[in-house]
């Protein structure tokens, strides 16, 4: 068997986001395949082109693109690649990638109702009306194939597809059983915990619970024997079980903080987010509300709190 170093090339490009640089991976073989595609900026394209050249390749050599998830720092350079025959992603990424107009309308409607029910001030919720423009800044991605749990990467059968929802409903990771290597996107990072982000329901009336999914996906990685993670951000790492245990424990500790707050006084999610994120709950309320609701979902799943609707808002109480 060829080693990981023989068959996988890491490329690192800058992003304009707080998370910093993002890693892309080239799988060498019968068909040159790119895992994730960075962000759509000239700086990212220049860095990508230069590093490809250092590996003895050029953009025209890339025939397949596989996406771990739909977030803009992972999809941006697809349209720069002239000879791509196949672009594959999870089915749940499609509404975001093809910029479906019905989805945009449903996105706004869902979050307006969701945020108001959870105590977000109306003046912040009104900004959602500008979301269509923001969503349309995402590059259009012409997905040709979908992947799900149990599939393999086409022309690279040593890499199996693992569904790892949590950070995104569409999140996929790719596992090479022979040496325990995982191309993990944003699911598991050595230096930070990814935010499990609330999304509109996909073909259902109920939203998913991304924090609960995230925990389940982490535990799945422990059970399949991952020994090395090639992440979307930060360093490659080998202490996989240790990092997973740290992430689970950190989440449980934050949930305890939420529980203590509610025990003192019943509250809606926005008030709880102020306690958790006093300097970010306004400017980054979409992320802080996702994190807060995730902790509430976890505590409800543990039967430690309950929710009641009062005056059109969801108020949380201890059991």
Secondary structure, DSSP 8 states (H G I E B T S, - for coil): ---HHHHEEEEEE--SSTT--EEEEEE-SSS-EEE----SSHHHHHHHHHHHHHTT--GGG--EEE-S---GGGTTTGGG-TT--EEEE-GGGHHHHTT-HHHHHHHHHHHHHHHHHTT--HHHHGGGGGHHHHHHTS------EE--TT-EETTEEEEEEEE--SS-TT-EEEEETTTTEEEEETSS-SSS---------SSSSS---HHHHHHHHHHHHHHHT--EEEESSS--BS-HHHHHHHHHHHHHHHHHHHHHHHHHS-B-HHHHHHHH-TTTTTTTHHHHHHHHHHHHHHHHHTTSEEEEEETTEEEEEE-
